[in-house]
Amino acid sequence: MNPKTLQEYNFKEYETDTVEKAVIKYGKGNIYTAVFNMEAKIASLQVEADSLREMIDWDDDEEEEMEFYHGKEHDMWMKGCIPLGKFITESEHKLDLGVWLNPNNGNPSFAIVYGDEGRQYISGSFRMYESGVPKQQDYFNETIKRYNEYLNNKGESNGKSYTKEQN
């Protein structure tokens, strides 16, 4: 070994050096004060770490997996529509509600899936609903309600509320 290129590691020297630095930094020259202050710092960091872990766990709990009657791989969801959850109509049809946002103007349209095949969906502008076509259906009302909740939860409502009267 060439002593100029590789210096032998001396653990005892490192240990002594580390203790001396800690006494200066945390104990103002007194080893007992340093140990006490380091214990307090460790406890403080443990509380902070526990709080952060709880926040992460809380975030994980909020992000529940969206459930679908007709599959999360349906064409509507693959095309970028926003899923808003399952819904059973008054006439007991199982639907997956959602919204598609026009990329040119941001206007929302219904994206309501009623079957497993890619062509089995209902779509149409919220404005079409406003004009009375199609007739009022519970699933249109529920989609608008859930879309408004989605906007509010995402902090994107900007005072917007999509209702039959206001759209």
N, C-alpha and C positions, 0 to 999 in steps of 0.2 A: 504494500500500500504506500502510496505517495502522501506524506503528511501535509503537503501543500494543497492537495485537491480534496482530501477527505478528512474531516475532523472527527475524532472519536466522540460518540455521544456519552455524556456523563450525567446519568439520571440524578444522582445525589446533588450535583451542582444545579441542575434544573429545578429540583425540589426546593432547595434552599433559596434560590433566586425567586421562585414563585411565592413562597411564604413571605419573604421580605417585601416584595411588591404589594402583596395583599395587606400586610400590616400597615404599610405607608398609605395605601389607597383607602382602606376601610377602617383602620384603627388609629390613625394619627400617631403611629409609633407604638401603640399598645396592642399586644397580641390578643388579649382578652376582649378588648373593645372591637377588634377586627373580627373575631369569631362571632361575637354577638351581632354586629352589623351585617355580616354575611348571612347568618341564619335568618335575620329579618328580611333581607333581600331575597333569599331563596323562597321564603314563605310568601312574600308578595308576588313573586313570579309564578308560584304554584297557583295562587288564587286567580291571577290573570289568565293562565293557561286553562284552568278549569272553566272560567267564564267563556273563553273563546271556544272551548269544546262544546259547551252547552249551546252556544249560538250556532255552531255548525250542526249539531244534532237537531236544533229547532228548525233550521233551514231545510234539513233533509226531511223532517216530518211534514213540512208544508208542501213539498214537491211530491205529492202522491202521483202514482202512475195513473194516467187518464184511462178510463175503461170505455170500451166500445162494444156495441151490439154487433156491428158488421165489420169489425177488424180495423186495427190501426194502420194496416197496409192498403186500405181502400184508396182508389184513385184520387178521391177528393183531398185526402191528407197528404198524399204524395205530390200533389200539385201545389202545395203550400197553403192550403186553407187552414184556418185556425180552428181546431176542435174545441167545442164547448161542453161536451159531455153527452151522456145518454139521456133519453127522454121517452116516456110512454105517453102516447096521446090519449085523449078522452075516449077514442074508439079502440084503444089498446094496441096500437101499432108501435113497434119498437123502432126508434129513430136515433141516429147520432147527429147532434146539432153542431153547426159550425158556421164560420163566416169566411168569405174570400174578400180580400181588399184589392181593389183595382189599382195596379201599380202606376197607372197614369195620373189618377186623381185622388186615390185613397178612399173612394166611396166603397162602403161595405155592400156585399151581396150575400144572400142566404146560400149556405152549403149544407144541405140536409140530406143525409144518407138514409135510405130505407131498405137497402138490400146489399148483398155481398158483391154483386157484379158491379164493375166500374161505371156502367150506365145507369145504375139505380140510385139516382139522387134527384133532389129538387133544388133548383137554383133560381135566382132572380134578385134584382136590385131591391134594396130597402125602399127605394122610391116607387117601385112597382106596387109594393105592399101599401104604400101611402095612398096611392090612387084607387085602392079598393080591389085591385086585381092582383093576386087571387083573393078570394073571400077570407075574412078573418078566420084564422085557424089557431088553435092553442099552441102549436109548435112554432108558428111565426112569432107570436107574442113571447114565448119562452126564449127563442133565439135572441130576440132583441134585448130582453131582460138580461140574459147571460152575457151578451156582448157588452152591454153597459157595465156590468159587474167586472168583466175582464178588463175594460178600459180603466175603471177606477182602481182595480188591484194593481195594474201595471203603472199607474200614475200618469196615464196618457189621455185622460178624458178632456183636459183643457176646456171644461165647461160643456162639452158635447154630450148630448143625450139623444139617442136615436129612438124616437117613438113615432107612432103613426101620425101624430099631430105635428111633430117638430122636424121630421126628416127633410 
